Amino acid sequence: MTNVVPFVSRAQAGSAADPAAAARTTASVVADLVSVVAEIREISERVLPLPNEPLEVERTLQALVDAISAVEHATAVLTCHGERTPL
């Protein structure tokens, strides 16, 4: 598994795209990210009763909390920190 994501420059991606289409895409991505946070929270609740060492459970929970923080940050960036409602 890799954490490297290839990016396409805006010139190649069509920077003159329709603003309404861009807003719909942003809204769709934000909705997906909100769903991902809900899923990670649900998974986090199921980690506690696992029969692993307490330190491993703690590390797993911390990794999940970090993932939630990263997704929430991405959502904030996409919505201009809540200033813009996509769509």
The first five atom37 places (N, CA, C, CB, O) and aatype in JSON, in Angstrom:
{
  "aatype": [12, 16, 2, 19, 19, 14, 13, 19, 15, 1, 0, 5, 0, 7, 15, 0, 0, 3, 14, 0, 0, 0, 0, 1, 16, 16, 0, 15, 19, 19, 0, 3, 10, 19, 15, 19, 19, 0, 6, 9, 1, 6, 9, 15, 6, 1, 19, 10, 14, 10, 14, 2, 6, 14, 10, 6, 19, 6, 1, 16, 10, 5, 0, 10, 19, 3, 0, 9, 15, 0, 19, 6, 8, 0, 16, 0, 19, 10, 16, 4, 8, 7, 6, 1, 16, 14, 10],
  "atom_mask": [
    [1, 1, 1, 1, 1],
    [1, 1, 1, 1, 1],
    [1, 1, 1, 1, 1],
    [1, 1, 1, 1, 1],
    [1, 1, 1, 1, 1],
    [1, 1, 1, 1, 1],
    [1, 1, 1, 1, 1],
    [1, 1, 1, 1, 1],
    [1, 1, 1, 1, 1],
    [1, 1, 1, 1, 1],
    [1, 1, 1, 1, 1],
    [1, 1, 1, 1, 1],
    [1, 1, 1, 1, 1],
    [1, 1, 1, 0, 1],
    [1, 1, 1, 1, 1],
    [1, 1, 1, 1, 1],
    [1, 1, 1, 1, 1],
    [1, 1, 1, 1, 1],
    [1, 1, 1, 1, 1],
    [1, 1, 1, 1, 1],
    [1, 1, 1, 1, 1],
    [1, 1, 1, 1, 1],
    [1, 1, 1, 1, 1],
    [1, 1, 1, 1, 1],
    [1, 1, 1, 1, 1],
    [1, 1, 1, 1, 1],
    [1, 1, 1, 1, 1],
    [1, 1, 1, 1, 1],
    [1, 1, 1, 1, 1],
    [1, 1, 1, 1, 1],
    [1, 1, 1, 1, 1],
    [1, 1, 1, 1, 1],
    [1, 1, 1, 1, 1],
    [1, 1, 1, 1, 1],
    [1, 1, 1, 1, 1],
    [1, 1, 1, 1, 1],
    [1, 1, 1, 1, 1],
    [1, 1, 1, 1, 1],
    [1, 1, 1, 1, 1],
    [1, 1, 1, 1, 1],
    [1, 1, 1, 1, 1],
    [1, 1, 1, 1, 1],
    [1, 1, 1, 1, 1],
    [1, 1, 1, 1, 1],
    [1, 1, 1, 1, 1],
    [1, 1, 1, 1, 1],
    [1, 1, 1, 1, 1],
    [1, 1, 1, 1, 1],
    [1, 1, 1, 1, 1],
    [1, 1, 1, 1, 1],
    [1, 1, 1, 1, 1],
    [1, 1, 1, 1, 1],
    [1, 1, 1, 1, 1],
    [1, 1, 1, 1, 1],
    [1, 1, 1, 1, 1],
    [1, 1, 1, 1, 1],
    [1, 1, 1, 1, 1],
    [1, 1, 1, 1, 1],
    [1, 1, 1, 1, 1],
    [1, 1, 1, 1, 1],
    [1, 1, 1, 1, 1],
    [1, 1, 1, 1, 1],
    [1, 1, 1, 1, 1],
    [1, 1, 1, 1, 1],
    [1, 1, 1, 1, 1],
    [1, 1, 1, 1, 1],
    [1, 1, 1, 1, 1],
    [1, 1, 1, 1, 1],
    [1, 1, 1, 1, 1],
    [1, 1, 1, 1, 1],
    [1, 1, 1, 1, 1],
    [1, 1, 1, 1, 1],
    [1, 1, 1, 1, 1],
    [1, 1, 1, 1, 1],
    [1, 1, 1, 1, 1],
    [1, 1, 1, 1, 1],
    [1, 1, 1, 1, 1],
    [1, 1, 1, 1, 1],
    [1, 1, 1, 1, 1],
    [1, 1, 1, 1, 1],
    [1, 1, 1, 1, 1],
    [1, 1, 1, 0, 1],
    [1, 1, 1, 1, 1],
    [1, 1, 1, 1, 1],
    [1, 1, 1, 1, 1],
    [1, 1, 1, 1, 1],
    [1, 1, 1, 1, 1]
  ],
  "atom_positions": [
    [[0.85, -1.17, 0.0], [0.0, 0.0, 0.0], [0.89, 1.23, 0.0], [-0.96, 0.0, 1.22], [1.92, 1.27, 0.68]],
    [[0.51, 2.22, -0.75], [1.3, 3.43, -0.84], [0.45, 4.65, -0.49], [1.9, 3.58, -2.24], [-0.77, 4.64, -0.66]],
    [[1.1, 5.67, -0.01], [0.37, 6.9, 0.3], [0.73, 8.0, -0.69], [0.67, 7.36, 1.72], [0.5, 9.18, -0.42]],
    [[1.28, 7.63, -1.84], [1.62, 8.6, -2.88], [0.46, 8.67, -3.86], [2.94, 8.21, -3.61], [0.04, 7.66, -4.42]],
    [[-0.05, 9.88, -4.06], [-1.17, 10.1, -4.96], [-0.68, 10.96, -6.12], [-2.37, 10.77, -4.23], [-0.24, 12.08, -5.91]],
    [[-0.76, 10.45, -7.35], [-0.35, 11.28, -8.48], [-1.38, 12.38, -8.73], [-0.16, 10.4, -9.76], [-2.58, 12.12, -8.77]],
    [[-0.91, 13.59, -8.89], [-1.79, 14.71, -9.14], [-1.68, 15.16, -10.59], [-1.47, 15.88, -8.2], [-0.63, 15.04, -11.21]],
    [[-2.77, 15.68, -11.11], [-2.8, 16.23, -12.45], [-2.85, 17.73, -12.29], [-4.01, 15.68, -13.29], [-3.62, 18.26, -11.48]],
    [[-2.04, 18.43, -13.06], [-2.05, 19.89, -12.94], [-3.4, 20.43, -13.4], [-0.9, 20.53, -13.78], [-4.1, 19.79, -14.18]],
    [[-3.75, 21.6, -12.9], [-5.05, 22.19, -13.25], [-5.17, 22.43, -14.75], [-5.25, 23.51, -12.5], [-6.26, 22.32, -15.3]],
    [[-4.07, 22.76, -15.41], [-4.12, 22.98, -16.85], [-4.54, 21.7, -17.57], [-2.75, 23.47, -17.37], [-5.29, 21.75, -18.54]],
    [[-4.06, 20.57, -17.09], [-4.42, 19.3, -17.71], [-5.82, 18.86, -17.31], [-3.41, 18.22, -17.33], [-6.5, 18.17, -18.07]],
    [[-6.24, 19.25, -16.14], [-7.54, 18.81, -15.63], [-8.68, 19.65, -16.17], [-7.55, 18.86, -14.13], [-9.84, 19.33, -15.91]],
    [[-8.41, 20.7, -16.91], [-9.46, 21.55, -17.44], [-9.88, 22.61, -16.45], [0.0, 0.0, 0.0], [-10.99, 22.57, -15.92]],
    [[-8.99, 23.57, -16.19], [-9.25, 24.58, -15.17], [-10.41, 25.5, -15.53], [-8.01, 25.41, -14.95], [-10.92, 26.21, -14.66]],
    [[-10.83, 25.5, -16.78], [-11.94, 26.36, -17.19], [-13.26, 25.61, -17.09], [-11.72, 26.88, -18.63], [-14.2, 25.88, -17.83]],
    [[-13.32, 24.67, -16.17], [-14.52, 23.85, -16.01], [-15.7, 24.7, -15.54], [-14.26, 22.71, -15.02], [-15.52, 25.78, -14.98]],
    [[-16.87, 24.19, -15.78], [-18.11, 24.83, -15.37], [-18.15, 24.96, -13.85], [-19.34, 24.03, -15.87], [-18.01, 23.96, -13.15]],
    [[-18.33, 26.19, -13.31], [-18.36, 26.37, -11.85], [-19.46, 25.56, -11.16], [-18.56, 27.84, -11.52], [-19.25, 25.06, -10.06]],
    [[-20.59, 25.41, -11.8], [-21.67, 24.62, -11.2], [-21.27, 23.15, -11.12], [-22.97, 24.77, -12.0], [-21.57, 22.47, -10.13]],
    [[-20.61, 22.66, -12.15], [-20.15, 21.27, -12.13], [-19.09, 21.08, -11.06], [-19.6, 20.86, -13.52], [-19.07, 20.06, -10.37]],
    [[-18.2, 22.06, -10.92], [-17.17, 21.98, -9.88], [-17.81, 21.98, -8.49], [-16.18, 23.15, -10.01], [-17.36, 21.25, -7.61]],
    [[-18.83, 22.79, -8.3], [-19.53, 22.84, -7.01], [-20.22, 21.52, -6.71], [-20.55, 23.99, -6.99], [-20.2, 21.06, -5.57]],
    [[-20.82, 20.9, -7.72], [-21.47, 19.6, -7.52], [-20.44, 18.53, -7.16], [-22.26, 19.18, -8.78], [-20.67, 17.7, -6.28]],
    [[-19.31, 18.57, -7.85], [-18.25, 17.61, -7.56], [-17.74, 17.8, -6.14], [-17.1, 17.75, -8.56], [-17.54, 16.82, -5.42]],
    [[-17.52, 19.05, -5.74], [-17.05, 19.34, -4.38], [-18.06, 18.84, -3.36], [-16.8, 20.85, -4.2], [-17.69, 18.22, -2.36]],
    [[-19.34, 19.11, -3.59], [-20.38, 18.65, -2.67], [-20.39, 17.14, -2.56], [-21.75, 19.16, -3.11], [-20.58, 16.58, -1.48]],
    [[-20.2, 16.47, -3.68], [-20.18, 15.01, -3.68], [-19.0, 14.47, -2.88], [-20.12, 14.48, -5.12], [-19.14, 13.53, -2.1]],
    [[-17.83, 15.08, -3.08], [-16.64, 14.65, -2.35], [-16.81, 14.89, -0.85], [-15.38, 15.39, -2.86], [-16.48, 14.03, -0.04]],
    [[-17.33, 16.05, -0.48], [-17.55, 16.37, 0.93], [-18.53, 15.38, 1.55], [-18.07, 17.82, 1.08], [-18.32, 14.91, 2.67]],
    [[-19.59, 15.06, 0.85], [-20.56, 14.08, 1.37], [-19.9, 12.72, 1.57], [-21.77, 13.95, 0.4], [-20.15, 12.05, 2.57]],
    [[-19.06, 12.32, 0.62], [-18.34, 11.05, 0.77], [-17.41, 11.09, 1.97], [-17.56, 10.73, -0.5], [-17.3, 10.11, 2.7]],
    [[-16.73, 12.21, 2.18], [-15.81, 12.32, 3.31], [-16.56, 12.26, 4.64], [-15.01, 13.63, 3.22], [-16.08, 11.65, 5.6]],
    [[-17.72, 12.88, 4.71], [-18.54, 12.81, 5.93], [-18.94, 11.36, 6.2], [-19.81, 13.72, 5.8], [-18.95, 10.92, 7.35]],
    [[-19.26, 10.62, 5.15], [-19.6, 9.21, 5.32], [-18.41, 8.4, 5.8], [-20.11, 8.63, 4.01], [-18.56, 7.49, 6.62]],
    [[-17.23, 8.73, 5.28], [-16.01, 8.02, 5.7], [-15.76, 8.25, 7.19], [-14.8, 8.49, 4.86], [-15.4, 7.31, 7.9]],
    [[-15.93, 9.47, 7.66], [-15.74, 9.75, 9.09], [-16.7, 8.92, 9.92], [-15.95, 11.27, 9.38], [-16.31, 8.35, 10.94]],
    [[-17.95, 8.84, 9.49], [-18.93, 8.04, 10.23], [-18.51, 6.56, 10.27], [-20.33, 8.18, 9.6], [-18.65, 5.9, 11.3]],
    [[-18.02, 6.06, 9.15], [-17.57, 4.66, 9.11], [-16.37, 4.43, 10.03], [-17.2, 4.26, 7.68], [-16.31, 3.43, 10.74]],
    [[-15.42, 5.35, 10.02], [-14.24, 5.19, 10.87], [-14.64, 5.24, 12.34], [-13.19, 6.28, 10.56], [-14.09, 4.49, 13.15]],
    [[-15.57, 6.1, 12.69], [-16.04, 6.16, 14.08], [-16.68, 4.83, 14.48], [-17.05, 7.32, 14.27], [-16.47, 4.33, 15.58]],
    [[-17.47, 4.27, 13.58], [-18.11, 2.99, 13.87], [-17.07, 1.89, 14.05], [-19.09, 2.6, 12.73], [-17.18, 1.07, 14.97]],
    [[-16.07, 1.88, 13.2], [-15.0, 0.89, 13.33], [-14.27, 1.08, 14.66], [-14.0, 1.01, 12.14], [-13.93, 0.1, 15.32]],
    [[-14.03, 2.32, 15.04], [-13.33, 2.62, 16.29], [-14.05, 2.01, 17.49], [-13.19, 4.13, 16.48], [-13.41, 1.49, 18.4]],
    [[-15.36, 2.07, 17.47], [-16.14, 1.51, 18.58], [-15.99, -0.01, 18.68], [-17.62, 1.86, 18.41], [-16.13, -0.58, 19.76]],
    [[-15.71, -0.65, 17.55], [-15.58, -2.11, 17.54], [-14.17, -2.57, 17.88], [-15.98, -2.66, 16.19], [-13.95, -3.77, 18.05]],
    [[-13.22, -1.65, 18.0], [-11.83, -2.02, 18.29], [-11.64, -2.36, 19.76], [-10.89, -0.88, 17.89], [-10.89, -3.29, 20.07]],
    [[-12.29, -1.66, 20.66], [-12.06, -1.84, 22.09], [-12.19, -3.28, 22.58], [-13.01, -1.0, 22.84], [-11.34, -3.73, 23.35]],
    [[-13.2, -4.03, 22.17], [-13.31, -5.4, 22.7], [-12.4, -6.43, 22.02], [-14.73, -5.85, 22.56], [-12.46, -7.61, 22.36]],
    [[-11.56, -6.0, 21.1], [-10.68, -6.97, 20.44], [-9.7, -7.58, 21.44], [-9.91, -6.3, 19.29], [-9.29, -6.92, 22.39]],
    [[-9.32, -8.84, 21.23], [-8.46, -9.54, 22.19], [-6.97, -9.25, 21.98], [-8.7, -11.02, 22.1], [-6.14, -10.14, 22.18]],
    [[-6.63, -8.07, 21.59], [-5.23, -7.7, 21.37], [-4.64, -7.1, 22.65], [-5.1, -6.7, 20.19], [-5.36, -6.81, 23.6]],
    [[-3.34, -6.93, 22.64], [-2.67, -6.27, 23.75], [-3.22, -4.85, 23.89], [-1.11, -6.26, 23.54], [-3.5, -4.19, 22.88]],
    [[-3.37, -4.37, 25.12], [-3.91, -3.01, 25.33], [-3.14, -1.93, 24.56], [-3.9, -2.67, 26.8], [-3.74, -1.0, 24.03]],
    [[-1.83, -2.06, 24.49], [-1.03, -1.06, 23.77], [-1.37, -1.07, 22.28], [0.48, -1.31, 23.98], [-1.43, -0.02, 21.64]],
    [[-1.58, -2.25, 21.71], [-1.94, -2.36, 20.29], [-3.33, -1.78, 20.03], [-1.88, -3.82, 19.84], [-3.56, -1.14, 19.0]],
    [[-4.24, -2.02, 20.95], [-5.59, -1.45, 20.81], [-5.5, 0.07, 20.87], [-6.54, -1.99, 21.92], [-6.14, 0.77, 20.08]],
    [[-4.7, 0.58, 21.8], [-4.52, 2.03, 21.92], [-3.92, 2.62, 20.64], [-3.63, 2.36, 23.12], [-4.37, 3.66, 20.16]],
    [[-2.91, 1.96, 20.1], [-2.28, 2.44, 18.85], [-3.27, 2.4, 17.69], [-1.04, 1.59, 18.51], [-3.3, 3.31, 16.86]],
    [[-4.08, 1.35, 17.64], [-5.08, 1.24, 16.58], [-6.1, 2.36, 16.69], [-5.77, -0.13, 16.63], [-6.44, 3.0, 15.69]],
    [[-6.58, 2.59, 17.9], [-7.54, 3.67, 18.1], [-6.94, 5.03, 17.75], [-8.04, 3.68, 19.54], [-7.61, 5.87, 17.16]],
    [[-5.68, 5.24, 18.12], [-5.03, 6.51, 17.8], [-4.91, 6.69, 16.29], [-3.65, 6.6, 18.47], [-5.1, 7.79, 15.78]],
    [[-4.59, 5.62, 15.58], [-4.49, 5.69, 14.12], [-5.85, 6.04, 13.5], [-3.97, 4.35, 13.55], [-5.92, 6.81, 12.55]],
    [[-6.9, 5.47, 14.05], [-8.24, 5.78, 13.55], [-8.64, 7.22, 13.85], [-9.26, 4.82, 14.15], [-9.24, 7.89, 13.02]],
    [[-8.3, 7.7, 15.04], [-8.56, 9.1, 15.39], [-7.77, 10.03, 14.46], [-8.2, 9.38, 16.88], [-8.28, 11.06, 14.02]],
    [[-6.53, 9.66, 14.18], [-5.72, 10.46, 13.25], [-6.34, 10.48, 11.86], [-4.28, 9.9, 13.18], [-6.32, 11.5, 11.17]],
    [[-6.89, 9.34, 11.44], [-7.54, 9.27, 10.14], [-8.76, 10.19, 10.1], [-7.96, 7.83, 9.82], [-8.98, 10.89, 9.11]],
    [[-9.53, 10.2, 11.17], [-10.68, 11.09, 11.25], [-10.23, 12.55, 11.16], [-11.47, 10.86, 12.56], [-10.84, 13.35, 10.45]],
    [[-9.17, 12.89, 11.87], [-8.66, 14.26, 11.83], [-8.23, 14.65, 10.41], [-7.48, 14.41, 12.8], [-8.48, 15.76, 9.96]],
    [[-7.57, 13.72, 9.72], [-7.12, 14.0, 8.35], [-8.31, 14.21, 7.41], [-6.24, 12.86, 7.84], [-8.29, 15.11, 6.57]],
    [[-9.34, 13.38, 7.55], [-10.52, 13.52, 6.69], [-11.26, 14.82, 7.02], [-11.46, 12.31, 6.86], [-11.74, 15.5, 6.12]],
    [[-11.36, 15.16, 8.3], [-12.0, 16.42, 8.69], [-11.22, 17.61, 8.14], [-12.13, 16.51, 10.22], [-11.82, 18.61, 7.73]],
    [[-9.9, 17.52, 8.15], [-9.08, 18.6, 7.58], [-9.34, 18.72, 6.08], [-7.57, 18.35, 7.85], [-9.48, 19.83, 5.56]],
    [[-9.4, 17.61, 5.38], [-9.67, 17.64, 3.95], [-11.03, 18.27, 3.67], [-9.62, 16.22, 3.36], [-11.18, 19.05, 2.73]],
    [[-12.01, 17.94, 4.49], [-13.34, 18.53, 4.33], [-13.29, 20.04, 4.55], [-14.33, 17.89, 5.31], [-13.92, 20.79, 3.81]],
    [[-12.56, 20.47, 5.56], [-12.43, 21.9, 5.84], [-11.77, 22.63, 4.67], [-11.63, 22.13, 7.13], [-12.18, 23.72, 4.3]],
    [[-10.75, 22.02, 4.1], [-10.06, 22.65, 2.97], [-11.01, 22.76, 1.78], [-8.8, 21.84, 2.57], [-11.08, 23.81, 1.14]],
    [[-11.75, 21.7, 1.48], [-12.66, 21.71, 0.34], [-13.79, 22.72, 0.5], [-13.24, 20.34, 0.13], [-14.3, 23.24, -0.5]],
    [[-14.17, 23.01, 1.73], [-15.27, 23.96, 1.96], [-14.74, 25.32, 2.4], [-16.22, 23.41, 3.02], [-15.49, 26.14, 2.93]],
    [[-13.45, 25.56, 2.18], [-12.83, 26.83, 2.61], [-13.08, 27.07, 4.09], [-13.37, 28.01, 1.77], [-13.46, 28.16, 4.49]],
    [[-12.85, 26.04, 4.88], [-13.01, 26.07, 6.35], [-14.42, 26.47, 6.77], [-12.01, 27.03, 6.96], [-14.62, 27.23, 7.71]],
    [[-15.4, 25.93, 6.03], [-16.8, 26.15, 6.36], [-17.37, 27.45, 5.84], [0.0, 0.0, 0.0], [-18.55, 27.75, 6.06]],
    [[-16.56, 28.25, 5.16], [-17.02, 29.53, 4.65], [-17.88, 29.38, 3.4], [-15.83, 30.42, 4.35], [-18.74, 30.21, 3.12]],
    [[-17.64, 28.3, 2.67], [-18.34, 28.11, 1.41], [-19.17, 26.83, 1.49], [-17.34, 28.05, 0.22], [-18.68, 25.78, 1.89]],
    [[-20.42, 26.95, 1.1], [-21.26, 25.77, 1.03], [-21.18, 25.25, -0.4], [-22.74, 26.07, 1.46], [-21.64, 25.92, -1.33]],
    [[-20.59, 24.04, -0.57], [-20.49, 23.54, -1.93], [-21.87, 23.2, -2.51], [-19.59, 22.31, -1.97], [-22.55, 22.31, -2.0]],
    [[-22.25, 23.88, -3.53], [-23.5, 23.72, -4.28], [-24.6, 24.57, -3.78], [-23.92, 22.33, -4.24], [-25.71, 24.52, -4.32]]
  ]
}
